[in-house]
Structures are given as structure tokens and as C-alpha cells.
Amino acid sequence: METNSEKNNSKLIIIILSVLLAALAIFTVYNLKSSGEKIDDLTETKAKIQTELDKKIAELDEAMTNNVEMDSQLNETKNQLIILRDSIMKLKTIDKQAFNKLNLRIAELEKTKVKLLKDVDSLKVANQMLGIEIDSANANIQRQASTIQDKTVENDELSSKNTNLTDKVTKGAALKISNVKAIALKERSSGKLKETDNASKVDAFRISFLIRENAIADAGSRKANIVIQNSAGKVIGQKGTFYDSKGLQVDFSDETDINYENNDIEVIAITNIPQNTLTKGDYYVKVYLENNYLGTTKVTLK
């Protein structure tokens, strides 16, 4: 049989074990609870960091420009932020020292981001000013182009008027002749020339014409060419060749220089013909003044 003392000791042991179990349970629950709070704190911290880094990445995306060098720097910083964000999201635990290093890295990237964004703003302002200058320059160019076009039109009109005036002056300054006459001559034994219509006796032609007065023509020496042709177009007594105002080559029978002084002046030329070269028929005497054909007359020989 157990004594009262043994029974009392057994009860005391049971009570002590119960207290120890309770204390262990409380300690276990407390550890689990503390562990859960640490996980919750890390998860929340990572979420906040991710949100902040995503915001910074988005700011860099919005800041992209058409400047290759600037965009390269923006992309490099953005990629560093993405790498940092992804590495943080993979963390299971973190101590205070690592957390401080993480904050320092984020601060460095923040400074880089801020500097780049300021550079982008400066670039945008510069581009905006450049755009304003370009628009102003384009406007000036358009105004100048319009002015040039107007002046070109005016100059074309003036040039046309000047051309017309020049043509009129040129035409007005061109000399004209009248009273073109020609007679056949034979030489007497005395040496004097007498008019004849006998083809076999013709020794020369006397050609005369009147150069008309022209106040706007240039005064000075003028050259006249005389062409004598038979009815077949053959030149009689050819002495040389010249090119007329149309560029055609013309054989001539005689030439003479005239001192023109803007007044009417009668020109008389005696053109010798080789003996026994003429036959019965019509002969045409043409007058060219300064290479311009101005008149003709006909002589009929028997």
C-alpha cells in the first residue's frame, strides 16, 4: 500500500509536467507567430519596393526620346532597375545589412534616373526651341520664296517688256532703203560710160538707192553688197561671198562702204562686168545693207 507521502509526490510531479508542457506550447505558438510576422513584413516590403521600382521604370519609358545616345542611357538605367526589382522579388530572407545595401543601390539608381530625366527635359526644351527656330526659319524661307517668286514674275514681265522694247528699238533702228535703180552701161572710146540695153556691149551697171533717215540708228560706216543675177540665178561678176542675216551664204558682185549720219543719203555704185558675159534677158540687182536684204530692181537687156 502507498503511503500518503508518495501520493503527494506523484501529484506534485504531474503538476510540474503540466506547467512545463503549457510553457512549451506558449513558446512554440509565440515563435510561430513571430516567424509569421517576419514573413509578412518581408512580403510587404518587397511589394512596396516592386511598386516603387515599377514606377521608376515607367518614368524612364515615358522619357524616351528620338536621341540615340540619350535613349541608350535611359535603357541602361531601366534595365538595371528591372534586374534589381527581379532579384529583390526572389529574396526569401534579408538581414539588416543587406537591406541597407539594397536601399543604397536604389538611392544610386534614383539619382541616375533623376539626372537622366533632367537631361531629357533639357533636351525636350532644346528641341522645342529648335523647333520654334526651324518653324520661324521655314516661315522666313516661305516669305522669301514668295518674295522671290513675286520678284521673278516682275522681272519676267520687265524682261518681256524690255525684250519687246529691244525688238522694237532694233527694228526701229534698222535701216531702210528706197528708189533702188539700175542701168546697164557701155564704155566709150573716150572712157566715158553711156547707158545701153545691148547685152553684148554692157561693161558695167550703175546701181543707186536711197538709205532713209533714221534718228535712232547708230551712225557710222555701213557696208552694202550688190548682187547681180541672171534669170537662172547665176551671179554675174562674182567678187566674193558673205553670210546674210539668216545665215545663208551669198555670192556678191560688188561691195561698197557708206558713211551713214542718220540722214537720207543716196548711194551710187558702178559695178564692172567682164566683157561678153551677158546675153539677152532679164537681170536682177539686189541690195544688201549690213547683211540684210533690203531691195531689188530689174534690168532687161536685148
C-alpha positions as CSV (number, residue, x, y, z in Angstrom):
1,M,0.0,0.0,0.0
2,E,1.2,3.5,-0.9
3,T,1.7,6.0,1.8
4,N,0.3,9.5,1.9
5,S,3.7,10.9,1.3
6,E,4.2,9.0,-2.0
7,K,0.7,10.1,-3.3
8,N,1.6,13.7,-2.6
9,N,4.9,13.5,-4.5
10,S,3.1,12.0,-7.6
11,K,0.6,14.8,-7.7
12,L,3.5,17.4,-7.5
13,I,5.3,15.8,-10.5
14,I,2.1,15.8,-12.6
15,I,1.6,19.5,-11.8
16,I,5.2,20.4,-12.7
17,L,5.0,18.5,-16.0
18,S,1.7,20.2,-16.9
19,V,3.2,23.6,-16.3
20,L,6.2,22.7,-18.4
21,L,4.0,21.5,-21.3
22,A,1.9,24.7,-21.1
23,A,5.1,26.8,-21.2
24,L,6.4,24.9,-24.2
25,A,3.1,25.3,-26.0
26,I,3.1,29.0,-25.3
27,F,6.7,29.3,-26.5
28,T,6.0,27.4,-29.7
29,V,3.0,29.5,-30.5
30,Y,5.0,32.7,-29.8
31,N,7.8,31.5,-32.1
32,L,5.4,30.6,-34.9
33,K,3.7,33.9,-34.5
34,S,6.9,35.9,-34.6
35,S,8.1,33.9,-37.6
36,G,4.8,34.7,-39.4
37,E,5.2,38.4,-38.7
38,K,8.7,38.4,-40.2
39,I,7.4,36.8,-43.4
40,D,4.5,39.2,-43.6
41,D,6.9,42.2,-43.1
42,L,9.3,41.0,-45.9
43,T,6.5,40.3,-48.3
44,E,5.0,43.8,-47.7
45,T,8.5,45.4,-48.0
46,K,9.1,43.6,-51.3
47,A,5.7,44.7,-52.6
48,K,6.4,48.3,-51.8
49,I,9.8,48.1,-53.4
50,Q,8.4,46.5,-56.5
51,T,5.7,49.2,-56.8
52,E,8.3,51.9,-56.4
53,L,10.7,50.4,-58.9
54,D,7.9,49.8,-61.4
55,K,7.0,53.4,-61.1
56,K,10.6,54.5,-61.8
57,I,10.8,52.1,-64.8
58,A,7.6,53.5,-66.2
59,E,9.0,57.1,-65.8
60,L,12.1,56.0,-67.8
61,D,9.9,54.5,-70.5
62,E,7.9,57.7,-70.8
63,A,11.1,59.8,-71.0
64,M,12.3,58.0,-74.2
65,T,13.3,60.4,-77.0
66,N,14.5,60.2,-80.6
67,N,18.0,60.9,-79.4
68,V,20.0,57.6,-79.8
69,E,22.6,58.5,-77.1
70,M,20.1,59.6,-74.6
71,D,17.8,56.6,-75.2
72,S,20.8,54.3,-74.7
73,Q,21.4,55.8,-71.2
74,L,17.7,55.6,-70.3
75,N,17.5,51.9,-71.4
76,E,20.7,51.1,-69.5
77,T,19.3,52.6,-66.2
78,K,15.9,51.0,-66.8
79,N,17.5,47.6,-67.3
80,Q,19.4,48.0,-64.0
81,L,16.2,48.8,-62.2
82,I,14.5,45.7,-63.7
83,I,17.4,43.5,-62.7
84,L,17.3,44.9,-59.1
85,R,13.5,44.5,-58.9
86,D,13.6,40.9,-60.1
87,S,16.4,40.0,-57.7
88,I,14.5,41.5,-54.8
89,M,11.4,39.6,-55.6
90,K,13.4,36.4,-55.4
91,L,14.6,37.1,-51.8
92,K,13.3,34.7,-49.1
93,T,15.0,36.4,-46.2
94,I,17.0,39.5,-45.7
95,D,19.1,40.9,-42.9
96,K,19.6,44.5,-41.9
97,Q,23.0,44.9,-43.6
98,A,21.7,43.5,-46.9
99,F,18.6,45.7,-46.6
100,N,20.8,48.8,-46.1
101,K,22.9,47.9,-49.1
102,L,19.7,47.5,-51.1
103,N,18.5,50.9,-50.1
104,L,21.8,52.4,-51.1
105,R,21.6,50.8,-54.6
106,I,18.1,52.1,-55.0
107,A,19.2,55.6,-54.0
108,E,22.1,55.5,-56.5
109,L,19.7,54.4,-59.3
110,E,17.2,57.1,-58.2
111,K,20.0,59.8,-58.6
112,T,20.8,58.4,-62.1
113,K,17.2,58.4,-63.0
114,V,16.6,62.0,-61.8
115,K,19.7,63.2,-63.7
116,L,18.6,61.5,-66.9
117,L,15.1,62.9,-66.6
118,K,16.5,66.4,-66.2
119,D,18.7,65.8,-69.2
120,V,15.6,64.6,-71.2
121,D,13.7,67.7,-70.1
122,S,16.6,69.9,-71.2
123,L,16.7,68.0,-74.5
124,K,13.0,68.5,-74.9
125,V,13.3,72.2,-74.2
126,A,16.2,72.5,-76.6
127,N,14.2,70.5,-79.3
128,Q,11.2,72.7,-78.7
129,M,13.3,75.9,-79.1
130,L,15.0,74.3,-82.2
131,G,11.5,73.5,-83.5
132,I,10.4,77.1,-82.9
133,E,13.6,78.3,-84.7
134,I,13.0,75.9,-87.6
135,D,9.4,77.0,-87.9
136,S,10.5,80.6,-87.9
137,A,13.2,79.9,-90.4
138,N,10.7,78.0,-92.6
139,A,8.3,80.9,-92.4
140,N,11.1,83.3,-93.4
141,I,12.1,81.0,-96.2
142,Q,8.5,80.8,-97.4
143,R,8.2,84.6,-97.2
144,Q,11.5,85.0,-99.1
145,A,10.4,82.3,-101.6
146,S,7.2,84.2,-102.1
147,T,9.0,87.5,-102.5
148,I,11.5,85.9,-104.9
149,Q,8.6,84.4,-106.9
150,D,6.9,87.8,-107.0
151,K,10.1,89.4,-108.0
152,T,10.8,86.7,-110.5
153,V,7.3,87.4,-112.0
154,E,8.0,91.1,-112.0
155,N,11.4,90.5,-113.6
156,D,10.0,88.2,-116.2
157,E,7.4,90.8,-117.0
158,L,10.0,93.5,-117.1
159,S,12.3,91.3,-119.1
160,S,9.5,90.6,-121.6
161,K,8.8,94.3,-121.8
162,N,12.5,95.1,-122.3
163,T,12.7,92.3,-124.9
164,N,9.7,93.8,-126.7
165,L,11.2,97.2,-126.4
166,T,14.6,96.0,-127.6
167,D,12.9,94.3,-130.6
168,K,11.1,97.5,-131.3
169,V,14.2,99.6,-131.0
170,T,16.2,97.0,-133.1
171,K,13.5,97.1,-135.7
172,G,13.2,100.8,-135.5
173,A,17.0,101.2,-135.7
174,A,17.2,99.0,-138.8
175,L,18.0,101.0,-141.9
176,K,15.7,101.0,-144.8
177,I,16.3,101.8,-148.5
178,S,14.1,103.0,-151.3
179,N,14.4,104.0,-155.0
180,V,16.5,101.1,-156.0
181,K,17.6,101.7,-159.6
182,A,20.0,100.0,-162.0
183,I,21.0,100.7,-165.7
184,A,23.4,99.0,-168.0
185,L,26.4,101.0,-169.3
186,K,28.9,100.7,-172.1
187,E,32.3,102.4,-172.1
188,R,33.0,104.7,-175.0
189,S,36.5,105.1,-176.5
190,S,36.8,108.3,-174.5
191,G,36.4,106.3,-171.3
192,K,33.0,107.7,-170.5
193,L,30.1,105.4,-169.7
194,K,26.8,105.6,-171.6
195,E,23.5,103.8,-170.9
196,T,22.8,100.8,-173.2
197,D,20.3,97.9,-173.4
198,N,22.5,95.9,-175.7
199,A,23.6,92.9,-173.7
200,S,26.8,92.3,-175.8
201,K,28.0,95.9,-175.2
202,V,27.5,96.1,-171.4
203,D,30.6,96.9,-169.4
204,A,29.1,97.9,-166.1
205,F,26.0,98.5,-164.2
206,R,25.1,101.8,-162.4
207,I,23.2,101.0,-159.2
208,S,21.7,103.6,-157.0
209,F,19.5,103.6,-153.9
210,L,18.5,105.9,-151.0
211,I,19.2,105.0,-147.4
212,R,16.4,106.6,-145.4
213,E,16.8,108.9,-142.4
214,N,16.7,107.1,-139.0
215,A,17.3,109.1,-135.8
216,I,17.7,106.1,-133.5
217,A,20.1,104.1,-135.8
218,D,23.8,104.1,-135.0
219,A,25.7,106.5,-137.1
220,G,28.9,105.3,-138.8
221,S,30.3,103.1,-141.5
222,R,27.9,100.7,-143.2
223,K,28.7,98.0,-145.8
224,A,26.5,97.5,-148.8
225,N,26.7,94.3,-151.0
226,I,25.3,94.3,-154.5
227,V,24.3,91.0,-156.2
228,I,23.6,90.9,-159.9
229,Q,22.0,87.7,-161.2
230,N,20.7,86.5,-164.5
231,S,17.2,84.9,-164.8
232,A,18.7,81.5,-163.9
233,G,20.1,82.8,-160.6
234,K,23.7,82.9,-161.6
235,V,25.8,85.7,-160.1
236,I,27.4,87.9,-162.6
237,G,31.0,89.1,-162.0
238,Q,31.3,87.4,-158.6
239,K,33.9,89.1,-156.3
240,G,33.3,87.4,-153.0
241,T,30.9,85.8,-150.5
242,F,29.2,86.8,-147.3
243,Y,26.6,85.4,-144.9
244,D,23.2,87.2,-144.7
245,S,21.2,87.9,-141.6
246,K,19.6,84.4,-141.9
247,G,22.9,82.7,-142.0
248,L,22.8,81.9,-145.8
249,Q,25.9,82.2,-147.9
250,V,25.5,84.8,-150.6
251,D,27.8,85.4,-153.6
252,F,28.1,89.1,-154.4
253,S,29.1,91.1,-157.5
254,D,30.3,94.3,-155.7
255,E,30.5,96.0,-152.3
256,T,30.8,99.5,-151.0
257,D,31.3,101.3,-147.7
258,I,28.9,104.1,-146.7
259,N,29.4,106.8,-144.0
260,Y,25.9,107.0,-142.6
261,E,25.0,110.0,-140.4
262,N,21.3,109.3,-139.7
263,N,20.1,111.4,-142.6
264,D,18.9,110.4,-146.1
265,I,21.8,109.5,-148.2
266,E,21.9,108.4,-151.9
267,V,24.3,105.7,-152.7
268,I,25.7,105.2,-156.2
269,A,27.8,102.2,-157.2
270,I,29.4,101.4,-160.5
271,T,29.9,97.7,-160.9
272,N,32.1,96.5,-163.7
273,I,31.1,93.4,-165.7
274,P,33.5,91.1,-167.6
275,Q,33.1,91.8,-171.3
276,N,31.0,89.5,-173.4
277,T,29.5,87.7,-170.4
278,L,25.9,88.9,-170.7
279,T,23.2,87.7,-173.1
280,K,19.8,88.8,-173.9
281,G,17.3,88.6,-171.0
282,D,16.4,89.9,-167.5
283,Y,19.0,90.7,-164.9
284,Y,18.2,91.3,-161.2
285,V,20.1,93.6,-159.0
286,K,19.7,93.0,-155.3
287,V,20.9,95.3,-152.5
288,Y,22.1,94.1,-149.0
289,L,22.9,96.5,-146.3
290,E,24.7,95.2,-143.2
291,N,23.9,91.6,-144.5
292,N,20.2,92.4,-144.6
293,Y,18.4,92.1,-147.9
294,L,16.6,95.4,-148.4
295,G,15.6,95.8,-152.1
296,T,15.9,94.7,-155.7
297,T,15.3,96.0,-159.2
298,K,15.3,94.5,-162.7
299,V,17.2,95.4,-165.9
300,T,16.1,93.9,-169.3
301,L,18.8,93.6,-172.0
302,K,18.3,92.9,-175.7
